Amino acid sequence: MLQRNNDADASLIDGLQKAAFDYFLLYTNPENGLVADTSIRTSHCSIAAVGFALSSYPVGVERGWISRADAAARVATTLNFFADSHQGQERHATGYRGFYYHFLDMKHGRRAWNSELSMIDTALLLMGVLAAAAYFTGEDETESDIRAQATVLYERADWRWALNKGETISMGWKPSSGFLRWRYQGYDEAILLYTLALGSPTHPIPKTSYDAFASTYTWMMYKQQPFLYAGPLFIHLFSHAWIDFRGINDRYMAERNTDYFSNTQIAIDVQRDYAERNPGRFVGYGRDIWGLSACDGPIPTGGRHSRNHRPKVLGYAARGAPLGPDDGTIAPWCPLACLPYDRQAALDGTRALLAAYPNLLLDGRFPGGFNPSVAGPGPEGWVDDRSVGIDQGLLVMMIENDRNGLLWDLMRQSPIMRAGLARAGFIGGWLDEPAAAVA
């Protein structure tokens, strides 16, 4: 464990949070509010990154990094673009049935590549929309417009259609081929997706859909504790960036005398234990060097370029612990994003990463991933040449939740969140209190 200094820790956190927030100032089209998926010049917009940007602007206001008026103007531009964007079955529309394509071109906002109409990425976008609407409560024209457009965007999403005549929500849809064959079931980031769909006043899904989702959970035992398994760490964090799971529970967790907040704490320990054991004998892994999640990695070219003849690399993959996959690629933002759950592990991991790999940061921000088992110019080995918008947004939000619970408090006030969680069967804690009491 590294020796800790509170002032040094605060300075480190401040710098990384500010750099993460600056991503959205640097990589957003000011004309429409679209946010680049990554920091490379040719990147398309990721609608999920837009959701994280919308959620980060309140943090920027509270930290003094952007004025309230400027932040509100950015949010209004974004919401107005999506509200006015073309919804249709044409190949180059922006969305359909209140959902949006995963990737949009940055200039015009039309569907990019052959991307799917993405239910989960639309949900991440809408969580940002609702977070911004909960924060910008002023009576001036801009903030009033934000709340009005947020209502339009949320109520337009046709969650019943997204069920595709099944019990669980489809992962996506394409105009040429229809619904994808995969659905959101088994523990993943889709808790927020189901919460939004259950809380809708216009197109709600039935509670049986949440039951169908949660009934497919995979459980394992870890140190004599039940652990709701998901390998990639982002699954244990994304919904939690907005939803405060402290003190509330559904029956699936209550039956095992645990909760989602505690489960994420276990997931952190699982990651650290796996990295310490290092069954794949990858370079750099240890109790304080960890972070397996979905991220870019070295382009698959076999093992001939890796150190000590390591196994071939995977490129982009949802890496996870303890069951893999794993190729030695670490998502370096992972420890710091865990700050609200295990402060010591988060700080020790972040400081250990930066001490061992001094050239890791890109313009003060964590890259998407790095792999010290693959030969490179320094001890970092292979380093992604880009930062990723959703990673940076998650850091902004989780650091602020650790400091003062800003995003959690905003969403605890949301009638939509409260209704959706209640319909899913969550009880206890702040859900049993009047909304005004948690404002």
N, C-alpha and C positions, 0 to 999 in steps of 0.2 A: 504494500500500500504506500502511495506517495505521501510525503509530509504535506499537510495542507495549511494554507494561509487564507483567511477569510477575505482580506482585501484583494489578494491576488486572484482568488476564485471569482470574486465579484467583477473584477476588471476583465478577466478572461471571458466570462459569460456576457458581459456588456458588449464587448467587441464582437463576439461571434453572433449575438442576436442582432446587433446593428448591421453587420455585414449581410446577414441573411435577409433582413428587411430591405436593404438597399437593392437586392436582386429585383424586387418588384418596381423600384424606381427606374432601374436600368433597362429592364427587359419587358416592358409593357408598351404597347402601342397607345399613345395618349389619345388618338382619335376614336378608338373603340373600346379601350380597356382590356384588350386581349393580351394574355401573358404567354411568353415563349416557354415551351416545355423545358428547354435547356438554354445554357448561355452561349451556345454556338450561333454564329451569325445567321445561318440559314434555318434555324429551328422554326417549326410550326407552333401554333398555340396549343396548349393542353388545357382543356376546360377544367380539369382538376386543379391545375396551377392557378387558374382564375379564382376558384373557390378559396384556395389558401391565401391568395392576395387579398381578396375581400375581407377575410378574417384577420389579416395582419394589419390592415390600415388602422383599425381602432388601437392596436398596440402602438403603432407609430405615433398616433396622436397623443396617447398617454405618456409616451417616452419623450415627446418633444422633437421627434424626427421629421414630422410633417405637420402642417397646420390643420386644424379641423376642417377649415373651408376647402383646402386643397384635397384632403382625403375624401371629403364628401363629394367633391366634384369628380374625382376619379371613380368613386363607387357609382355615382349617378350615370356617368358616361358608359360604364360597363353594363349596368342593368338596363339602360335604355337601348343599348345595342342588342342585347339578347331578347328583350321584349319586342323589338321591331324586326328582328332577323327573320328570314324566310323559313317557315315551317312547311315542309312538303315532302313528297316521295321522290322528287327529282334528285338525281345523283349529287348535284352540287349545292343542295340546300344546306342550311346551317343546322337544322334539326327537324324533328317530326314528333307530333303528339306530346309536345312539351319536353322532350328529351333532346340531347345534342350529340353531335358526333364527337368522338374522343379527341380528334385533332382537327383544327381549323387553320386555314391560311391566315397569317397575321394581318394582312392588309384588308382583305374583304370579308373574312370570317366565314368563308365557304368550306365545306368538307374537304379535308386534305387526305392525300393518299387514298387508300381503300378502307379507311377507318370505319369502325362500327358505330352505330348509334349506341352510346354506352350508358347503361343504367347506373353503374356505380360512379362513373365520372360525372354524370349529371347530378347525382346525389351529393358529391363533394362540392360541385359548383353551387348547388342550392343551399347547402349548409353555410357556405360563405355568404350567400345572399341573405339568409335569415340572420346570421351573426351581424352583418352590417346593418340590417334593418333594426335589430335590437339595440344597436349602439347609437345610431344616428336618429335620435328622437326629437330633434328640434322642430320648431314650427315654421322655419323659413322654407322657401320654395324648394330648394335642393333636397333638404332632408325629408320633407314631406313627400317629394317625388320618389325618393329611395324607398320609402315604406310602401307607397302605392305600387311601384313596379315590382317590388319583392312579392307582394300578394299575387300579382298577375303571373309572375314566373312560377311560383310554387303551385298555385291552383291549376295551372295549365297542364302540369305533368299527369299523364294518364296511367297511373300505376296499375289499374286493372288490366289495361291492354298489355302492360309489360309482363303480366303473368302468363300470357300466351296460352290461356286455357288450362294452365297447370296450377299446382299448389304454390310453387316457389317462383321467385322473380327470375326472368331470363337475363342472361348476361348482356345481351345486345341484339341488334337487328341491323340488317343491311338491305338497301332498296332492291338489290338484284336478286337476293336469295332468301330474304325474310329473317326470321329469328335464328340466332345461333342455337346450337343444340345443348349448350351448357347452361346451367342454372346456379343461382346463389344458394348453396346448401353446404352444410359443414361450417365450422367456425371460421369466420373471416371478417374482413372489414365491413361486411354488409349489414351489421347491426344498425348502422346509421341509415342505410338504405331502407330497411324494413321499418325503422322508426318513422321516417318521412312518409312512407307509403301508408302506414297505419293511421297517421295523424291527419291525412288529407281530408279537407271538408268537401272536396269535389269528386275525387276518384279513389276512395280508400280501398285497400285490400282487406280481406277478412283476417281475423286473429288466427285462424287456422293456417294461414300462410306462414306466420311467424313460428307457430308450433312445428310446421313441416320443416322449416329451416333449422330450428334449434334441436329437433329430434335427431338430426344427422350429425351432431357433434361427435368428435372423437376424443376420448378421455384416456389418460395414462396416469400412472402413479409416479410422483417424483418426491423423494425423501419423505415417504409416508404421507404425502399430500396428494389429493386429486388435482390433476392439471388438465385443463381444457387445451388440447394440443392444436397449435399452428406453428409451423417451423419458422417462417419469415417473421422478423420482429415487427415490421410495419403493421401486420394484422393486429397486433396487440396494442397499437398506438393510434391508428387513424381515427376510429370512432371516438376514442378517448380524448382526442384533441378538442372536441366539442362537447361531448357528453360526460358529465361528472358522475362516475359510477360509484363514488363513495357513498355507502349507506343505503344504496338501492339494490334491488335484486329481482330477478325473475325466478320462476320455480325450478328451472333447469340447473341454476347455480345453487339455489337454496337447498335443493335435495341433497347436495353434496357438501353442504355447510361451507361454501366458499362464495366468492363474488368476483366480478370481472376486474375490479381494481386489484385485488389480491392476486388474481390469475396473471395479470401483467407483471406483478412483482416476481412471481414464480418464473415467468418466461425470461426475465432478465437474469435470474440466477441460473436457469437452464443454459442460456447463452454463455455465461461466464464459466460455468462448469465444463461445458463442451470445449470452449477455447482453451481452458487450462489442461484438459485431458489431451486435446489435439490429436484425435485418432488418425487424421490424415497427414500428420507430421508436416504441416504447413509452416512456412517461415513467419515468425512474429507473433503467432497466437499465444495468448496467456490470459491469466485471470483479469488483467486490465486492458488487454488488447482483444477486442471482440466486436461483433456486430454483423450478423448474417441476416440479410434481408433481400428484397427485390432490388436489383441494381445492375448497371452495366458492368461488364468485366472484359478482360482481354478477348480479342476476337479469336474464335476457335481455329487454331492452326496446328493442333497436335501438341506434343510435349517437348519438341526438340529445342524450343527457345526458353524453356523454363529452367530454373535452378534445380540442380540435383535430380533432373529427370522426373519432375513432378507430373501427375496425371494431366491430361489435356484440359484446357480451360473451356468455359461454358458460354462466353459472351454474356448477353443479357439473360438473367435467370433469377427466379425467386429462391434464393439460397436460404437454408434454414437449419436450425439446430433442435434436437440432436440427430434427426434422421436425414439431413441433407436436403437437396444436393449441396455440395461444397467443393470449391476448387481453389481455396485460399484467398478469395476476394472478400474484402471487408468493406462494409458501408460505414464510413467513418463518422457520419452524423448520428449513428445509433446511440452511443452512450449518452450524449448530451440531450437527446430527445427523451431520455428516460428520467430526466431530472425530477419530475413530480413523484416518481415511484420509488426511486432509490438514489437519493442525492449523493451519497458517498460513492456508489458505483459509477454514477454518471460523471462526477468530477474526476475521480481517479482514472476512469477510462479515457476521458477527454485529455487530461494532462499527460497521461502515458503515451497516447497516440502522438501528440504534438512534440513530446520530448524525443520519442524514438524516430519520428519521421518529420523533421523540421521543415521540409519543403513540400509538405502535403497540401497546404491551403492554396486555393486559387483566388487571388484578389481578396484574401481574407475569409473566403468561404470554403466549406468542405466540398470536395469533388464528389461526384456520384459514387465512386468506388475506387479502391486501389488494391493491388495484389503484390505484396513483397516477395511472394514465391516465384514471380516471373521477372526475369532479368530486366533491369532498367538503369537509368543513369545514376540513381542513388539508392539508398536503402528502402525507399518507398516502392521500388520495383515499377510495375505498371501502374500508372495513375490516369484515371479518366480525365479527358481534356475539357470537361464541362461540369458545371454545377447544374443541379436539377431543381426546378421551381417548387415541386411538392416537398422535397427535402428541406429546402430553405423555409418554406412556410410552416412546416411542422415544427421546426426549431423555434421560429418566432413565437408560435402559439404555446408550445410546451414550456418554454422558458418563462413566459408570462403567466401561464397557469401555476407554475411553481412559485412565482413571486407573489401573485395576488389573486389568482383564480379568475382573471378577467373573462376569458372565453367561456369558462364553465359558468360563471355568474350570468353572463349574457344569455346563454342558452337555457339556463334554469328558469329564466323569466318567460321563455317562449311558450305560448299556449300550444303550439304545434308539437314541440318536443315533449311537453308534459302529456298531451293527449296520445301521442304515438307510443311513448313508453308505457303509459297506463294500459293502452289496448294490447300491448305485448305481454302484459301481466306483471310489469315491474311495480313494486311497492316499497314503502319504507323511506326513511331519510327525508330529503327535501321534497320528494313527491307527496308526502303527507302534510306538507306545510302549504299555506296559501302562497300564491306566486309573489305577492307583494312582500312577503316576509323574507324572500331570498334575493330581493333586488339590491 
